[in-house]
């Protein structure tokens, strides 16, 4: 069980760990500087950057229903917070590789195939809502943290349902292959809640299950739940996100393992964005201003994420 005090302690511990990781990345970047300087010559390139230089194209993996991180916007074009950060990495590639006509290709991915798509080379940058954890780092690499989220439950508003414990024995929809699925199964087993867990392929399917009464709740990342509830409120009823955190999850952009040139370029991109305050501006665009749909989420930056951005070089307020 995660109490409120426990959740606070977990968040503080995680922030310290991530700041330590950011410092380690900074040292690794400087250690890799000669390699980055050699990248001006085609023969010195390796891994993803060589592939991009040779092909003149980079492939972005996107999610089609993860508002506001990565989703299909007007004209069914991939847009979102994660997409904008990935495009900044692409722009850094364009500049450093001197490929003015670098083509950006988009390939839809889902929680079940996204890691395999990155590892196989089908996708160069996975730009969605993917949690960076130890299990996944055994297979793929991650950018610096772009968001700190956590698992909560979305329900149809009901004054009798204030906690996930009030849903004991009820049906919970969850997107298959996510950390949310592992979290909800774990809390159900530990607390004897006997949830009837129904895995689905994508976020929109989990929400539809709650809308249609096929599930009593959707277990997902809190920011996506808040965004979905806000977007759907006027059209399909009133939904609530329960306050209890079931897990904490730091997001990152995925790319292939053992690719030091790409790792150094991604780190340079994030440090440049932080120093120019573009990380904060991009966050504000997607979480504090109106989305293309007209909805405003009003989700302020967490202290943990603010500290991470400051460690990358963003000026303090």
C-alpha positions as a LaTeX table, in Angstrom:
\begin{tabular}{lrrr}
\hline
Residue & $x$ (\AA) & $y$ (\AA) & $z$ (\AA) \\
\hline
Unk1 & 0.00 & 0.00 & 0.00 \\
Unk2 & 1.28 & 3.48 & $-0.86$ \\
Unk3 & 0.26 & 6.00 & 1.81 \\
Unk4 & 0.33 & 9.74 & 1.19 \\
Unk5 & 3.42 & 10.05 & 3.41 \\
Unk6 & 4.95 & 7.07 & 1.65 \\
Unk7 & 4.20 & 8.62 & $-1.70$ \\
Unk8 & 5.94 & 11.84 & $-0.65$ \\
Unk9 & 8.98 & 9.92 & 0.53 \\
Unk10 & 9.04 & 7.94 & $-2.70$ \\
Unk11 & 8.90 & 11.14 & $-4.74$ \\
Unk12 & 11.77 & 12.71 & $-2.75$ \\
Unk13 & 13.92 & 9.59 & $-3.07$ \\
Unk14 & 13.22 & 9.37 & $-6.78$ \\
Unk15 & 14.10 & 13.03 & $-7.29$ \\
Unk16 & 17.47 & 12.57 & $-5.57$ \\
Unk17 & 18.19 & 9.48 & $-7.67$ \\
Unk18 & 17.30 & 11.27 & $-10.89$ \\
Unk19 & 19.46 & 14.28 & $-9.99$ \\
Unk20 & 22.36 & 11.92 & $-9.37$ \\
Unk21 & 21.67 & 10.34 & $-12.75$ \\
Unk22 & 21.63 & 13.77 & $-14.40$ \\
Unk23 & 25.03 & 14.55 & $-12.91$ \\
Unk24 & 26.37 & 11.23 & $-14.17$ \\
Unk25 & 25.03 & 12.01 & $-17.64$ \\
Unk26 & 26.82 & 15.37 & $-17.55$ \\
Unk27 & 30.13 & 13.68 & $-16.79$ \\
Unk28 & 29.50 & 11.07 & $-19.47$ \\
Unk29 & 28.80 & 13.81 & $-21.99$ \\
Unk30 & 32.15 & 15.46 & $-21.37$ \\
Unk31 & 33.90 & 12.10 & $-21.56$ \\
Unk32 & 32.25 & 11.53 & $-24.93$ \\
Unk33 & 33.08 & 15.00 & $-26.30$ \\
Unk34 & 35.99 & 13.90 & $-28.58$ \\
Unk35 & 33.73 & 11.33 & $-30.20$ \\
Unk36 & 31.11 & 14.00 & $-30.87$ \\
Unk37 & 33.74 & 16.27 & $-32.40$ \\
Unk38 & 34.83 & 13.49 & $-34.76$ \\
Unk39 & 31.24 & 13.05 & $-35.94$ \\
Unk40 & 31.77 & 15.72 & $-38.62$ \\
Unk41 & 33.47 & 13.04 & $-40.73$ \\
Unk42 & 31.19 & 10.39 & $-42.25$ \\
Unk43 & 33.63 & 7.56 & $-41.49$ \\
Unk44 & 33.59 & 8.45 & $-37.77$ \\
Unk45 & 29.83 & 8.04 & $-37.50$ \\
Unk46 & 28.31 & 4.89 & $-36.05$ \\
Unk47 & 24.98 & 3.55 & $-34.87$ \\
Unk48 & 21.83 & 5.61 & $-35.31$ \\
Unk49 & 23.59 & 8.77 & $-36.49$ \\
Unk50 & 25.32 & 6.88 & $-39.31$ \\
Unk51 & 21.99 & 5.32 & $-40.27$ \\
Unk52 & 20.33 & 8.74 & $-40.31$ \\
Unk53 & 23.17 & 10.33 & $-42.28$ \\
Unk54 & 23.23 & 7.53 & $-44.87$ \\
Unk55 & 19.45 & 7.34 & $-45.31$ \\
Unk56 & 18.63 & 11.02 & $-44.96$ \\
Unk57 & 15.72 & 10.07 & $-42.70$ \\
Unk58 & 14.86 & 9.56 & $-39.03$ \\
Unk59 & 11.88 & 7.53 & $-37.81$ \\
Unk60 & 9.82 & 8.69 & $-34.85$ \\
Unk61 & 7.58 & 6.21 & $-33.06$ \\
Unk62 & 4.41 & 7.87 & $-31.78$ \\
Unk63 & 1.30 & 6.97 & $-29.78$ \\
Unk64 & $-2.05$ & 7.87 & $-31.30$ \\
Unk65 & $-4.05$ & 8.45 & $-28.08$ \\
Unk66 & $-1.74$ & 9.70 & $-25.32$ \\
Unk67 & $-2.89$ & 13.29 & $-24.80$ \\
Unk68 & $-0.95$ & 15.58 & $-24.41$ \\
Unk69 & 2.28 & 13.64 & $-24.96$ \\
Unk70 & 1.80 & 11.98 & $-28.32$ \\
Unk71 & $-1.46$ & 11.76 & $-30.23$ \\
Unk72 & $-3.15$ & 12.43 & $-33.52$ \\
Unk73 & $-4.17$ & 16.06 & $-33.80$ \\
Unk74 & $-5.87$ & 18.05 & $-36.57$ \\
Unk75 & $-5.40$ & 16.35 & $-39.92$ \\
Unk76 & $-4.39$ & 13.17 & $-38.02$ \\
Unk77 & $-0.87$ & 14.54 & $-37.67$ \\
Unk78 & 1.20 & 13.35 & $-34.66$ \\
Unk79 & 1.49 & 16.18 & $-32.14$ \\
Unk80 & 2.24 & 16.57 & $-28.44$ \\
Unk81 & 4.79 & 17.38 & $-25.77$ \\
Unk82 & 6.95 & 14.30 & $-26.45$ \\
Unk83 & 6.73 & 14.85 & $-30.19$ \\
Unk84 & 8.05 & 18.43 & $-29.83$ \\
Unk85 & 10.99 & 17.24 & $-27.72$ \\
Unk86 & 11.80 & 14.54 & $-30.27$ \\
Unk87 & 11.66 & 17.09 & $-33.08$ \\
Unk88 & 14.23 & 19.15 & $-31.17$ \\
Unk89 & 16.52 & 16.10 & $-31.19$ \\
Unk90 & 15.90 & 15.73 & $-34.93$ \\
Unk91 & 16.83 & 19.38 & $-35.46$ \\
Unk92 & 20.07 & 18.77 & $-33.56$ \\
Unk93 & 20.77 & 15.82 & $-35.88$ \\
Unk94 & 20.04 & 17.98 & $-38.91$ \\
Unk95 & 22.53 & 20.60 & $-37.76$ \\
Unk96 & 25.33 & 18.32 & $-36.55$ \\
Unk97 & 25.09 & 15.89 & $-39.49$ \\
Unk98 & 24.69 & 18.71 & $-42.05$ \\
Unk99 & 21.62 & 17.05 & $-43.58$ \\
Unk100 & 19.45 & 20.03 & $-44.51$ \\
Unk101 & 16.74 & 17.91 & $-46.12$ \\
Unk102 & 16.51 & 15.36 & $-43.28$ \\
Unk103 & 13.18 & 13.56 & $-43.64$ \\
Unk104 & 11.05 & 12.77 & $-40.58$ \\
Unk105 & 9.00 & 9.59 & $-40.82$ \\
Unk106 & 6.30 & 8.66 & $-38.31$ \\
Unk107 & 5.44 & 5.10 & $-37.28$ \\
Unk108 & 2.62 & 4.28 & $-34.87$ \\
Unk109 & 3.64 & 2.16 & $-31.88$ \\
Unk110 & 1.79 & 0.80 & $-28.86$ \\
Unk111 & 2.78 & $-0.39$ & $-25.37$ \\
Unk112 & 3.07 & $-3.97$ & $-26.58$ \\
Unk113 & 5.54 & $-3.38$ & $-29.44$ \\
Unk114 & 7.31 & $-0.08$ & $-28.71$ \\
Unk115 & 10.45 & $-1.53$ & $-27.09$ \\
Unk116 & 10.88 & $-4.14$ & $-29.82$ \\
Unk117 & 10.44 & $-1.44$ & $-32.48$ \\
Unk118 & 13.25 & 0.60 & $-30.93$ \\
Unk119 & 15.57 & $-2.35$ & $-30.33$ \\
Unk120 & 15.12 & $-3.65$ & $-33.88$ \\
Unk121 & 15.87 & $-0.30$ & $-35.52$ \\
Unk122 & 12.39 & 0.14 & $-36.98$ \\
Unk123 & 12.04 & 3.28 & $-34.82$ \\
Unk124 & 14.93 & 5.63 & $-33.99$ \\
Unk125 & 13.21 & 7.70 & $-31.28$ \\
Unk126 & 10.10 & 6.55 & $-29.40$ \\
Unk127 & 8.14 & 9.67 & $-28.48$ \\
Unk128 & 5.23 & 8.75 & $-26.25$ \\
Unk129 & 4.62 & 8.29 & $-22.51$ \\
Unk130 & 7.16 & 5.63 & $-21.64$ \\
Unk131 & 8.40 & 5.01 & $-18.10$ \\
Unk132 & 12.13 & 4.75 & $-17.58$ \\
Unk133 & 12.78 & 1.86 & $-15.20$ \\
Unk134 & 15.54 & $-0.67$ & $-14.54$ \\
Unk135 & 13.79 & $-3.50$ & $-16.34$ \\
Unk136 & 13.45 & $-1.49$ & $-19.55$ \\
Unk137 & 17.00 & $-0.11$ & $-19.36$ \\
Unk138 & 18.19 & $-3.68$ & $-19.81$ \\
Unk139 & 16.84 & $-3.49$ & $-23.38$ \\
Unk140 & 16.73 & 0.20 & $-24.43$ \\
Unk141 & 18.19 & 3.59 & $-23.47$ \\
Unk142 & 16.39 & 6.73 & $-22.31$ \\
Unk143 & 16.74 & 10.49 & $-22.58$ \\
Unk144 & 16.79 & 12.65 & $-19.45$ \\
Unk145 & 13.45 & 12.58 & $-17.63$ \\
Unk146 & 10.75 & 14.61 & $-19.41$ \\
Unk147 & 7.86 & 14.10 & $-16.97$ \\
Unk148 & 7.11 & 12.53 & $-13.58$ \\
Unk149 & 3.78 & 10.73 & $-13.49$ \\
Unk150 & 2.15 & 7.95 & $-11.52$ \\
Unk151 & $-0.62$ & 5.35 & $-11.68$ \\
Unk152 & $-4.10$ & 6.44 & $-10.58$ \\
Unk153 & $-7.66$ & 5.37 & $-11.38$ \\
Unk154 & $-10.23$ & 7.18 & $-13.54$ \\
Unk155 & $-13.89$ & 6.50 & $-12.74$ \\
Unk156 & $-17.30$ & 7.91 & $-13.52$ \\
Unk157 & $-17.86$ & 10.51 & $-10.81$ \\
Unk158 & $-19.47$ & 8.86 & $-7.78$ \\
Unk159 & $-19.43$ & 10.27 & $-4.22$ \\
Unk160 & $-19.16$ & 6.72 & $-2.85$ \\
Unk161 & $-15.88$ & 6.05 & $-4.69$ \\
Unk162 & $-13.02$ & 8.05 & $-3.16$ \\
Unk163 & $-10.20$ & 5.52 & $-3.15$ \\
Unk164 & $-9.09$ & 2.54 & $-5.20$ \\
Unk165 & $-9.98$ & 0.43 & $-2.16$ \\
Unk166 & $-13.64$ & 1.32 & $-2.70$ \\
Unk167 & $-13.46$ & $-0.65$ & $-5.95$ \\
Unk168 & $-12.54$ & $-4.02$ & $-4.38$ \\
Unk169 & $-13.84$ & $-6.86$ & $-6.55$ \\
Unk170 & $-14.70$ & $-4.49$ & $-9.42$ \\
Unk171 & $-13.46$ & $-4.44$ & $-13.04$ \\
Unk172 & $-10.38$ & $-2.35$ & $-13.88$ \\
Unk173 & $-9.35$ & $-1.67$ & $-17.48$ \\
Unk174 & $-5.63$ & $-1.15$ & $-18.13$ \\
Unk175 & $-3.47$ & $-0.72$ & $-21.20$ \\
Unk176 & $-1.55$ & $-3.95$ & $-21.72$ \\
Unk177 & 2.24 & $-3.87$ & $-21.44$ \\
Unk178 & 2.39 & $-0.74$ & $-19.26$ \\
Unk179 & 3.80 & $-0.16$ & $-15.80$ \\
Unk180 & 0.20 & 0.65 & $-14.81$ \\
Unk181 & $-0.77$ & $-2.98$ & $-15.42$ \\
Unk182 & 2.02 & $-4.22$ & $-13.18$ \\
Unk183 & 1.12 & $-1.65$ & $-10.49$ \\
Unk184 & $-2.59$ & $-2.46$ & $-10.37$ \\
Unk185 & $-1.94$ & $-6.22$ & $-10.29$ \\
Unk186 & 0.56 & $-5.72$ & $-7.47$ \\
Unk187 & $-1.71$ & $-3.60$ & $-5.27$ \\
Unk188 & $-4.63$ & $-5.95$ & $-5.88$ \\
Unk189 & $-2.58$ & $-8.93$ & $-4.72$ \\
Unk190 & $-0.95$ & $-7.17$ & $-1.76$ \\
Unk191 & $-4.18$ & $-5.73$ & $-0.38$ \\
Unk192 & $-6.50$ & $-8.60$ & $-1.32$ \\
Unk193 & $-8.70$ & $-6.33$ & $-3.44$ \\
Unk194 & $-9.52$ & $-9.01$ & $-6.04$ \\
Unk195 & $-9.71$ & $-6.59$ & $-8.94$ \\
Unk196 & $-10.97$ & $-8.08$ & $-12.20$ \\
Unk197 & $-8.26$ & $-6.70$ & $-14.47$ \\
Unk198 & $-9.06$ & $-6.34$ & $-18.18$ \\
Unk199 & $-6.03$ & $-5.53$ & $-20.38$ \\
Unk200 & $-6.72$ & $-3.61$ & $-23.62$ \\
Unk201 & $-4.44$ & $-2.53$ & $-26.46$ \\
Unk202 & $-4.56$ & 1.27 & $-26.13$ \\
Unk203 & $-5.60$ & 4.13 & $-23.83$ \\
Unk204 & $-8.69$ & 5.06 & $-25.82$ \\
Unk205 & $-9.97$ & 1.49 & $-25.46$ \\
Unk206 & $-9.53$ & 1.62 & $-21.67$ \\
Unk207 & $-11.45$ & 4.90 & $-21.49$ \\
Unk208 & $-14.18$ & 3.54 & $-23.75$ \\
Unk209 & $-14.59$ & 0.57 & $-21.40$ \\
Unk210 & $-15.34$ & 2.98 & $-18.51$ \\
Unk211 & $-17.61$ & 5.12 & $-20.68$ \\
Unk212 & $-19.63$ & 2.10 & $-21.78$ \\
Unk213 & $-19.87$ & 0.52 & $-18.35$ \\
Unk214 & $-17.70$ & $-2.46$ & $-19.29$ \\
Unk215 & $-15.21$ & $-1.44$ & $-16.59$ \\
Unk216 & $-15.58$ & 0.45 & $-13.33$ \\
Unk217 & $-12.22$ & 2.21 & $-13.63$ \\
Unk218 & $-9.20$ & 2.75 & $-15.87$ \\
Unk219 & $-5.77$ & 2.39 & $-14.30$ \\
Unk220 & $-3.38$ & 4.71 & $-16.10$ \\
Unk221 & $-0.80$ & 7.48 & $-15.76$ \\
Unk222 & $-2.40$ & 10.33 & $-13.84$ \\
Unk223 & $-1.61$ & 13.07 & $-16.37$ \\
Unk224 & $-3.19$ & 11.08 & $-19.22$ \\
Unk225 & $-6.25$ & 10.38 & $-17.06$ \\
Unk226 & $-6.64$ & 14.08 & $-16.20$ \\
Unk227 & $-6.21$ & 15.06 & $-19.86$ \\
Unk228 & $-8.73$ & 12.47 & $-21.04$ \\
Unk229 & $-11.29$ & 13.46 & $-18.41$ \\
Unk230 & $-10.90$ & 17.13 & $-19.29$ \\
Unk231 & $-11.27$ & 16.51 & $-23.03$ \\
Unk232 & $-14.30$ & 14.23 & $-22.58$ \\
Unk233 & $-16.18$ & 16.13 & $-19.85$ \\
Unk234 & $-18.53$ & 18.15 & $-22.02$ \\
Unk235 & $-19.11$ & 15.40 & $-24.56$ \\
Unk236 & $-19.61$ & 12.19 & $-22.63$ \\
Unk237 & $-20.24$ & 12.68 & $-18.95$ \\
Unk238 & $-18.36$ & 13.64 & $-15.83$ \\
Unk239 & $-15.29$ & 11.66 & $-14.83$ \\
Unk240 & $-13.03$ & 11.83 & $-11.80$ \\
Unk241 & $-9.45$ & 10.79 & $-11.14$ \\
Unk242 & $-9.00$ & 9.28 & $-7.67$ \\
Unk243 & $-6.32$ & 10.94 & $-5.54$ \\
Unk244 & $-4.38$ & 7.84 & $-4.45$ \\
Unk245 & $-1.08$ & 7.16 & $-6.22$ \\
Unk246 & $-0.48$ & 3.45 & $-6.86$ \\
Unk247 & 2.99 & 3.99 & $-8.39$ \\
Unk248 & 5.40 & 6.73 & $-9.51$ \\
Unk249 & 6.76 & 6.76 & $-13.07$ \\
Unk250 & 9.43 & 9.01 & $-14.68$ \\
Unk251 & 9.02 & 9.32 & $-18.47$ \\
Unk252 & 11.79 & 9.46 & $-21.07$ \\
Unk253 & 12.29 & 9.25 & $-24.82$ \\
Unk254 & 13.48 & 5.78 & $-25.84$ \\
Unk255 & 16.30 & 5.02 & $-28.24$ \\
Unk256 & 18.66 & 2.12 & $-28.89$ \\
Unk257 & 21.17 & 0.87 & $-26.36$ \\
Unk258 & 24.96 & 1.05 & $-26.75$ \\
Unk259 & 24.86 & 4.09 & $-29.02$ \\
Unk260 & 27.19 & 6.63 & $-27.37$ \\
Unk261 & 27.08 & 9.13 & $-30.23$ \\
Unk262 & 23.29 & 9.34 & $-30.12$ \\
Unk263 & 23.32 & 9.42 & $-26.33$ \\
Unk264 & 25.71 & 12.40 & $-26.36$ \\
Unk265 & 23.61 & 14.21 & $-28.99$ \\
Unk266 & 20.40 & 13.69 & $-26.97$ \\
Unk267 & 22.12 & 15.00 & $-23.85$ \\
Unk268 & 23.42 & 18.06 & $-25.72$ \\
Unk269 & 19.93 & 18.71 & $-27.07$ \\
Unk270 & 18.36 & 18.64 & $-23.61$ \\
Unk271 & 21.05 & 20.85 & $-22.09$ \\
Unk272 & 20.64 & 23.38 & $-24.91$ \\
Unk273 & 16.85 & 23.34 & $-24.47$ \\
Unk274 & 17.19 & 23.78 & $-20.70$ \\
Unk275 & 19.64 & 26.68 & $-20.96$ \\
Unk276 & 17.37 & 28.44 & $-23.49$ \\
Unk277 & 14.36 & 27.71 & $-21.23$ \\
Unk278 & 12.76 & 25.81 & $-24.10$ \\
Unk279 & 12.05 & 22.79 & $-21.87$ \\
Unk280 & 9.91 & 24.99 & $-19.65$ \\
Unk281 & 8.28 & 26.72 & $-22.63$ \\
Unk282 & 7.40 & 23.40 & $-24.25$ \\
Unk283 & 5.94 & 22.13 & $-20.96$ \\
Unk284 & 3.86 & 25.30 & $-20.59$ \\
Unk285 & 2.57 & 24.97 & $-24.15$ \\
Unk286 & 1.12 & 21.50 & $-23.59$ \\
Unk287 & 0.14 & 21.52 & $-19.92$ \\
Unk288 & $-0.79$ & 25.12 & $-19.10$ \\
Unk289 & $-2.05$ & 26.62 & $-22.37$ \\
Unk290 & $-4.92$ & 25.63 & $-24.61$ \\
Unk291 & $-4.54$ & 22.40 & $-26.56$ \\
Unk292 & $-5.59$ & 22.36 & $-30.24$ \\
Unk293 & $-8.96$ & 21.03 & $-29.05$ \\
Unk294 & $-9.47$ & 24.15 & $-26.92$ \\
Unk295 & $-9.07$ & 22.30 & $-23.60$ \\
Unk296 & $-6.66$ & 23.64 & $-20.97$ \\
Unk297 & $-5.22$ & 20.99 & $-18.64$ \\
Unk298 & $-3.80$ & 23.37 & $-16.03$ \\
Unk299 & $-1.18$ & 20.89 & $-14.77$ \\
Unk300 & 1.70 & 22.79 & $-13.17$ \\
Unk301 & 5.23 & 21.43 & $-13.35$ \\
Unk302 & 6.04 & 19.19 & $-10.39$ \\
Unk303 & 8.91 & 20.14 & $-8.05$ \\
Unk304 & 10.67 & 16.94 & $-9.09$ \\
Unk305 & 10.59 & 17.78 & $-12.80$ \\
Unk306 & 11.58 & 21.38 & $-12.14$ \\
Unk307 & 14.65 & 20.16 & $-10.23$ \\
Unk308 & 15.56 & 17.81 & $-13.09$ \\
Unk309 & 15.34 & 20.63 & $-15.65$ \\
Unk310 & 17.43 & 22.88 & $-13.42$ \\
Unk311 & 20.09 & 20.16 & $-13.17$ \\
Unk312 & 20.22 & 20.20 & $-16.98$ \\
Unk313 & 20.94 & 23.93 & $-16.95$ \\
Unk314 & 17.56 & 25.67 & $-16.81$ \\
Unk315 & 17.74 & 28.93 & $-14.86$ \\
Unk316 & 16.07 & 28.94 & $-11.47$ \\
Unk317 & 13.10 & 31.28 & $-11.00$ \\
\hline
\end{tabular}
